[in-house]
């Protein structure tokens, strides 16, 4: 059981580590359009991303498919930039009514799945380096991935709480919040690119 917690904690720490903040930025960009009332839509979006990165993490850790790290390091910021552009597009379509920004966001579920494939490759480099010559990678892979999911859910919870705080207890409009967060994440991702 100690081995499970070792890999689980490694996965959680990996996604929450500010040294690997590209994954944090992507999850932030995914969450910014959603309110607490839309948690089911957000859960579906995050699940799409999870399925994508879980599949790629598995095939990469098992050496079934790999890609050069340099390519992935370029593609990850592109996924963040593209998601921020989509957010800004929906922000600009928002009227002054209380209509939710994510109402017409369903096509992004497929993009989240696709982008999950890319981020999974990013996760796999660290995992493969830690696995070394270990023969049975299934248990560490599963434990590590569950840790990633916990870290991801922590980011989602923080973003939702931050959104509630800003939109309910300040005079900041949801559209301004989306603009600010998406623009800030875009700027950071542009520097990564």
C-alpha atoms as a printed R data frame, in Angstrom:
    type eleno elety resid chain resno       x      y       z
1   ATOM     1    CA   UNK     A     1   0.000  0.000   0.000
2   ATOM     2    CA   UNK     A     2   2.947  2.349   0.613
3   ATOM     3    CA   UNK     A     3   3.899  2.010  -3.045
4   ATOM     4    CA   UNK     A     4   0.390  3.174  -4.037
5   ATOM     5    CA   UNK     A     5   0.718  6.321  -1.920
6   ATOM     6    CA   UNK     A     6   4.191  7.015  -3.244
7   ATOM     7    CA   UNK     A     7   2.977  7.039  -6.855
8   ATOM     8    CA   UNK     A     8  -0.332  8.723  -5.954
9   ATOM     9    CA   UNK     A     9   1.454 11.570  -4.133
10  ATOM    10    CA   UNK     A    10   3.936 11.880  -6.991
11  ATOM    11    CA   UNK     A    11   1.062 12.346  -9.471
12  ATOM    12    CA   UNK     A    12  -0.668 14.914  -7.261
13  ATOM    13    CA   UNK     A    13   2.540 16.834  -6.659
14  ATOM    14    CA   UNK     A    14   3.428 16.726 -10.350
15  ATOM    15    CA   UNK     A    15   0.272 18.494 -11.507
16  ATOM    16    CA   UNK     A    16   0.267 20.980  -8.613
17  ATOM    17    CA   UNK     A    17   3.981 21.784  -8.903
18  ATOM    18    CA   UNK     A    18   4.510 25.378 -10.017
19  ATOM    19    CA   UNK     A    19   7.610 24.247 -11.899
20  ATOM    20    CA   UNK     A    20   5.235 22.412 -14.261
21  ATOM    21    CA   UNK     A    21   2.630 25.160 -14.290
22  ATOM    22    CA   UNK     A    22   1.658 24.549 -17.915
23  ATOM    23    CA   UNK     A    23  -0.846 21.881 -16.824
24  ATOM    24    CA   UNK     A    24  -2.233 24.188 -14.123
25  ATOM    25    CA   UNK     A    25  -2.707 26.908 -16.736
26  ATOM    26    CA   UNK     A    26  -4.570 24.569 -19.055
27  ATOM    27    CA   UNK     A    27  -6.976 23.388 -16.351
28  ATOM    28    CA   UNK     A    28  -7.520 27.023 -15.325
29  ATOM    29    CA   UNK     A    29  -8.359 27.905 -18.924
30  ATOM    30    CA   UNK     A    30 -10.792 24.995 -19.103
31  ATOM    31    CA   UNK     A    31 -12.574 26.059 -15.911
32  ATOM    32    CA   UNK     A    32 -12.872 29.805 -16.334
33  ATOM    33    CA   UNK     A    33 -16.125 29.808 -18.343
34  ATOM    34    CA   UNK     A    34 -18.013 27.715 -15.824
35  ATOM    35    CA   UNK     A    35 -19.912 28.627 -12.684
36  ATOM    36    CA   UNK     A    36 -20.651 26.349  -9.754
37  ATOM    37    CA   UNK     A    37 -24.174 25.837 -11.152
38  ATOM    38    CA   UNK     A    38 -22.600 24.358 -14.295
39  ATOM    39    CA   UNK     A    39 -20.487 21.797 -12.464
40  ATOM    40    CA   UNK     A    40 -21.913 18.942 -14.556
41  ATOM    41    CA   UNK     A    41 -20.780 20.564 -17.811
42  ATOM    42    CA   UNK     A    42 -17.386 21.289 -16.293
43  ATOM    43    CA   UNK     A    43 -17.108 17.730 -15.016
44  ATOM    44    CA   UNK     A    44 -17.815 16.449 -18.540
45  ATOM    45    CA   UNK     A    45 -15.144 18.758 -19.967
46  ATOM    46    CA   UNK     A    46 -12.573 17.745 -17.344
47  ATOM    47    CA   UNK     A    47 -13.478 14.078 -17.899
48  ATOM    48    CA   UNK     A    48 -12.783 14.479 -21.626
49  ATOM    49    CA   UNK     A    49  -9.370 15.907 -20.809
50  ATOM    50    CA   UNK     A    50  -8.772 13.131 -18.258
51  ATOM    51    CA   UNK     A    51  -9.628 10.375 -20.724
52  ATOM    52    CA   UNK     A    52  -7.252 11.891 -23.261
53  ATOM    53    CA   UNK     A    53  -4.282 12.296 -20.963
54  ATOM    54    CA   UNK     A    54  -4.894  8.937 -19.242
55  ATOM    55    CA   UNK     A    55  -4.823  7.043 -22.543
56  ATOM    56    CA   UNK     A    56  -1.713  8.800 -23.772
57  ATOM    57    CA   UNK     A    57   0.010  8.479 -20.415
58  ATOM    58    CA   UNK     A    58  -0.627  4.727 -20.515
59  ATOM    59    CA   UNK     A    59   0.539  4.115 -24.094
60  ATOM    60    CA   UNK     A    60   3.585  6.294 -23.560
61  ATOM    61    CA   UNK     A    61   4.543  4.763 -20.200
62  ATOM    62    CA   UNK     A    62   4.174  1.298 -21.728
63  ATOM    63    CA   UNK     A    63   6.392  2.419 -24.678
64  ATOM    64    CA   UNK     A    64   3.651  1.672 -27.204
65  ATOM    65    CA   UNK     A    65   3.778  5.207 -28.583
66  ATOM    66    CA   UNK     A    66   6.126  8.060 -27.792
67  ATOM    67    CA   UNK     A    67   6.861 11.444 -29.266
68  ATOM    68    CA   UNK     A    68   9.883 13.694 -28.979
69  ATOM    69    CA   UNK     A    69   9.742 15.809 -25.861
70  ATOM    70    CA   UNK     A    70  10.650 18.944 -27.823
71  ATOM    71    CA   UNK     A    71   7.489 18.585 -29.932
72  ATOM    72    CA   UNK     A    72   5.271 18.091 -26.889
73  ATOM    73    CA   UNK     A    73   6.872 21.088 -25.146
74  ATOM    74    CA   UNK     A    74   5.732 23.221 -28.103
75  ATOM    75    CA   UNK     A    75   2.282 21.646 -28.425
76  ATOM    76    CA   UNK     A    76   1.305 22.065 -24.760
77  ATOM    77    CA   UNK     A    77   1.445 25.899 -24.842
78  ATOM    78    CA   UNK     A    78  -0.472 25.820 -28.137
79  ATOM    79    CA   UNK     A    79  -3.301 23.918 -26.408
80  ATOM    80    CA   UNK     A    80  -3.393 26.588 -23.699
81  ATOM    81    CA   UNK     A    81  -3.313 29.458 -26.199
82  ATOM    82    CA   UNK     A    82  -6.082 27.934 -28.283
83  ATOM    83    CA   UNK     A    83  -8.290 27.338 -25.234
84  ATOM    84    CA   UNK     A    84  -7.816 30.952 -24.119
85  ATOM    85    CA   UNK     A    85  -8.769 32.215 -27.592
86  ATOM    86    CA   UNK     A    86 -11.959 30.126 -27.424
87  ATOM    87    CA   UNK     A    87 -12.702 31.599 -23.991
88  ATOM    88    CA   UNK     A    88 -12.222 35.139 -25.286
89  ATOM    89    CA   UNK     A    89 -14.481 34.380 -28.246
90  ATOM    90    CA   UNK     A    90 -17.278 33.282 -25.921
91  ATOM    91    CA   UNK     A    91 -16.633 36.209 -23.611
92  ATOM    92    CA   UNK     A    92 -17.123 38.607 -26.526
93  ATOM    93    CA   UNK     A    93 -20.442 36.936 -27.422
94  ATOM    94    CA   UNK     A    94 -21.767 37.505 -23.920
95  ATOM    95    CA   UNK     A    95 -24.540 40.063 -23.722
96  ATOM    96    CA   UNK     A    96 -25.254 42.084 -20.614
97  ATOM    97    CA   UNK     A    97 -27.767 39.465 -19.504
98  ATOM    98    CA   UNK     A    98 -26.914 36.700 -17.077
99  ATOM    99    CA   UNK     A    99 -26.624 34.107 -19.865
100 ATOM   100    CA   UNK     A   100 -23.939 31.551 -19.115
101 ATOM   101    CA   UNK     A   101 -20.798 31.714 -21.199
102 ATOM   102    CA   UNK     A   102 -20.519 27.961 -21.530
103 ATOM   103    CA   UNK     A   103 -23.927 27.321 -23.126
104 ATOM   104    CA   UNK     A   104 -22.473 26.895 -26.627
105 ATOM   105    CA   UNK     A   105 -19.192 25.362 -25.516
106 ATOM   106    CA   UNK     A   106 -19.965 21.710 -26.282
107 ATOM   107    CA   UNK     A   107 -17.570 21.387 -29.229
108 ATOM   108    CA   UNK     A   108 -14.701 21.932 -26.817
109 ATOM   109    CA   UNK     A   109 -15.276 18.504 -25.245
110 ATOM   110    CA   UNK     A   110 -13.639 16.949 -28.304
111 ATOM   111    CA   UNK     A   111 -10.845 19.505 -28.136
112 ATOM   112    CA   UNK     A   112 -10.295 18.747 -24.447
113 ATOM   113    CA   UNK     A   113  -9.952 15.056 -25.351
114 ATOM   114    CA   UNK     A   114  -7.480 15.871 -28.125
115 ATOM   115    CA   UNK     A   115  -5.530 18.278 -25.929
116 ATOM   116    CA   UNK     A   116  -5.542 15.634 -23.185
117 ATOM   117    CA   UNK     A   117  -3.589 13.358 -25.535
118 ATOM   118    CA   UNK     A   118  -0.902 16.042 -25.777
119 ATOM   119    CA   UNK     A   119  -0.766 16.754 -22.031
120 ATOM   120    CA   UNK     A   120  -0.596 13.018 -21.316
121 ATOM   121    CA   UNK     A   121   2.639 12.869 -23.273
122 ATOM   122    CA   UNK     A   122   3.942 15.677 -21.083
123 ATOM   123    CA   UNK     A   123   3.023 13.753 -17.931
124 ATOM   124    CA   UNK     A   124   4.634 10.597 -19.277
125 ATOM   125    CA   UNK     A   125   8.188 11.964 -19.477
126 ATOM   126    CA   UNK     A   126   8.444 12.360 -15.727
127 ATOM   127    CA   UNK     A   127   6.701  9.049 -15.044
128 ATOM   128    CA   UNK     A   128   8.917  7.104 -17.454
129 ATOM   129    CA   UNK     A   129  12.065  8.598 -15.946
130 ATOM   130    CA   UNK     A   130  10.921  7.488 -12.482
131 ATOM   131    CA   UNK     A   131   9.901  3.994 -13.621
132 ATOM   132    CA   UNK     A   132  13.325  3.252 -15.059
133 ATOM   133    CA   UNK     A   133  13.623 -0.483 -15.740
134 ATOM   134    CA   UNK     A   134  10.644 -1.483 -13.588
135 ATOM   135    CA   UNK     A   135   8.874 -4.431 -15.186
136 ATOM   136    CA   UNK     A   136   5.337 -3.974 -13.879
137 ATOM   137    CA   UNK     A   137   4.283 -0.427 -14.757
138 ATOM   138    CA   UNK     A   138   0.504 -0.899 -14.505
139 ATOM   139    CA   UNK     A   139   0.225 -0.332 -10.744
140 ATOM   140    CA   UNK     A   140   2.501  2.753 -10.669
141 ATOM   141    CA   UNK     A   141   0.739  4.089 -13.768
142 ATOM   142    CA   UNK     A   142  -2.703  3.731 -12.205
143 ATOM   143    CA   UNK     A   143  -1.576  5.208  -8.870
144 ATOM   144    CA   UNK     A   144   0.197  8.120 -10.569
145 ATOM   145    CA   UNK     A   145  -2.832  8.839 -12.745
146 ATOM   146    CA   UNK     A   146  -5.191  8.842  -9.753
147 ATOM   147    CA   UNK     A   147  -2.866 11.343  -8.099
148 ATOM   148    CA   UNK     A   148  -3.003 13.509 -11.209
149 ATOM   149    CA   UNK     A   149  -6.802 13.429 -11.022
150 ATOM   150    CA   UNK     A   150  -6.817 14.571  -7.410
151 ATOM   151    CA   UNK     A   151  -4.487 17.443  -8.286
152 ATOM   152    CA   UNK     A   152  -6.670 18.354 -11.224
153 ATOM   153    CA   UNK     A   153  -9.815 18.367  -9.033
154 ATOM   154    CA   UNK     A   154  -8.044 20.642  -6.550
155 ATOM   155    CA   UNK     A   155  -7.348 23.137  -9.347
156 ATOM   156    CA   UNK     A   156 -10.991 22.923 -10.502
157 ATOM   157    CA   UNK     A   157 -12.270 23.496  -6.933
158 ATOM   158    CA   UNK     A   158  -9.974 26.502  -6.435
159 ATOM   159    CA   UNK     A   159 -11.079 28.016  -9.751
160 ATOM   160    CA   UNK     A   160 -14.777 27.541  -8.937
161 ATOM   161    CA   UNK     A   161 -14.353 29.048  -5.463
162 ATOM   162    CA   UNK     A   162 -12.383 31.953  -6.912
163 ATOM   163    CA   UNK     A   163 -15.142 32.523  -9.470
164 ATOM   164    CA   UNK     A   164 -17.824 32.467  -6.763
165 ATOM   165    CA   UNK     A   165 -15.868 34.919  -4.653
166 ATOM   166    CA   UNK     A   166 -15.226 37.367  -7.486
167 ATOM   167    CA   UNK     A   167 -18.671 37.283  -9.052
168 ATOM   168    CA   UNK     A   168 -20.736 37.240  -5.846
169 ATOM   169    CA   UNK     A   169 -18.744 39.311  -3.388
170 ATOM   170    CA   UNK     A   170 -17.211 41.918  -5.679
171 ATOM   171    CA   UNK     A   171 -18.602 43.995  -8.487
172 ATOM   172    CA   UNK     A   172 -16.614 42.113 -11.108
173 ATOM   173    CA   UNK     A   173 -18.771 40.830 -13.938
174 ATOM   174    CA   UNK     A   174 -18.326 37.245 -15.124
175 ATOM   175    CA   UNK     A   175 -17.294 38.477 -18.578
176 ATOM   176    CA   UNK     A   176 -14.543 40.655 -17.054
177 ATOM   177    CA   UNK     A   177 -13.355 37.734 -14.915
178 ATOM   178    CA   UNK     A   178 -13.201 35.473 -17.993
179 ATOM   179    CA   UNK     A   179 -11.344 38.175 -19.926
180 ATOM   180    CA   UNK     A   180  -8.810 38.753 -17.146
181 ATOM   181    CA   UNK     A   181  -8.047 35.088 -16.408
182 ATOM   182    CA   UNK     A   182  -7.983 34.039 -20.083
183 ATOM   183    CA   UNK     A   183  -5.758 36.975 -21.032
184 ATOM   184    CA   UNK     A   184  -3.353 36.352 -18.144
185 ATOM   185    CA   UNK     A   185  -3.144 32.619 -18.938
186 ATOM   186    CA   UNK     A   186  -2.712 33.444 -22.646
187 ATOM   187    CA   UNK     A   187   0.186 35.791 -21.851
188 ATOM   188    CA   UNK     A   188   1.977 33.227 -19.705
189 ATOM   189    CA   UNK     A   189   1.391 30.460 -22.274
190 ATOM   190    CA   UNK     A   190   2.704 32.746 -25.033
191 ATOM   191    CA   UNK     A   191   5.948 33.134 -23.075
192 ATOM   192    CA   UNK     A   192   6.096 29.329 -22.703
193 ATOM   193    CA   UNK     A   193   5.635 28.952 -26.443
